[in-house]
């Protein structure tokens, strides 16, 4: 069974109906785990990013996977290219772990702990939308690999 982890900063139980729908569609043959890191409530954005980063790193220590930081300066890929990349990394490492930062992104320490960086485009997205987009791309990657329809 293939394993995919999504580590993100969010409030507990803050799962959208769309994410739940996607998880249900791909659950056959895929172990998808969403690892939650609590958001930091400090007024200083730099402090928030660093503290959230420390919590993310603690979670990442427990996950054996190829780590992919979602970062605006990362590599941009189309869905087919992402599917090939994701499955190659799963074959090599047994799992892939996508890391989505909080409202202020990922700390430099978290980016350094990841083997790859993935850009979701040149625009900046809220962390909630980024998490949903990552979940959607995992779904598409699975559907592409299965030879199914993924574009609707």
N, C-alpha and C positions, 0 to 999 in steps of 0.2 A: 504494500500500500504506500502510495506517495504521501509525503508530509509537506504541508505548507503552513508557515507561521506568519501572522501579521502582528507585529508589535507596534502599538500606538498609544499616544497620550490621549486619554478621554475619560469621561466620567463613567463609573461603573453602570452597566445595563443601558448604556447609550448606544444601542444598536438600532440602526434604521430598518424599516420594513424591507427596503430594497436589499440591504445586505443579507438579511435573513433569507429572503427569496433566493438570492444567488447561492448562499451556502447550501440550501436544500437541493438546488439543482446539481451541484457538483459533488455532493457527499459520497456518492458511490465510487469507491476506489481511491478516494482522496480524504486524508485526514487534515482538516483545516482547523487550525487553532488560532484564536485571537487572544493575544496576551495584552493585558491592560496595565498601563502605568498611569497613576493618578496625576492630574495636572497640578502644577504649582501655582499658588495664589499670590505671589509676591508682586509688588508694583514695578519692580525692576526687571525688565525683559531679559537682561543678560543673566541675572540670578535665576529666573524661571528656567531658562534654557539649560543652564548648567545643572541645576537640581534635577530637572526632568531627565537630563542626560545620565546622571548618576543612577537614577532608578532604571532607566532603559538598559544601561550596561549591566546592572545586577541581573536583570531578566535574561539578557543575551548570554551571560555566562552559563546559563542552564540549558541553552538551546544549541544542539549540534546541527549546524546547517550552514549553507552558503548564505552570508548576510548581504542584503542589498539595502542601502540607504536611499530613501526617496529624497532627492535633492535637486533643486532647480539647475544646478551645474552638472548634473549627471548625464549619462548617455541617453539620447532619445531613441526609442525603438518603436516600430510598428507592432501590431498585435501578433503577426506571424513570427517576426523576429524575436519578440519577447517570449512566445511559446517555445521556440527552439532553445533560447537561452535558458529559460526556467527549467525545462526538462533535462538539458545537458547538465546543469548544476545539481539537480536532484539525483541524476545518475552518478555524478562524481562524489557528492557529499551525503546523499541519502535524504536531504531536505533542503528547502530554501526558506529564508526568513526575510520578509520585507519589513523595513522599519520606517514608520511614519512619525514625524516629530509633532510637537505641540504647536500652539499658536505662533511661536517664534522660530519654528524649525528645529533642526537637530544640532546638538553641540558638536564641536570639532572632535571631541573624544569619541563620540558615537560614530561619526563619519569615518574616523580612523580605524575603528573596530570592525567596519564593514569591508568586505572584499570588493564590492561593486557599488556603483551609484547609478540610480535610474532617475531620469527626469520625466515628469509627467507633462512636459511642455514648457514653453518659455513664459507662460503666464504664471502668476502666483495664485495658489489655491488655498482655501482654508484647510486646516488639518482634517476636519470632518469630511470635506469633499475629497481630499486626497486619499483618505482611508477607503472611501466608497469606490473611488476610481481604481485603486489597487485591487480591491476585492473583485471588481468587474473585470480587470485584466487577468486575474487568476482564472476566473470563470471562462473567459475567452480562450485563454491558453489551453485549458482542459478540453474545451469543445473543439478547438483546432486539432489537438492531438488525437481526439476520438474520431475526427473526420465528420463531426456534426456541424449543424448550422450555428454560427456564433454571432452573426451580424444583426440579429433581430432579437 
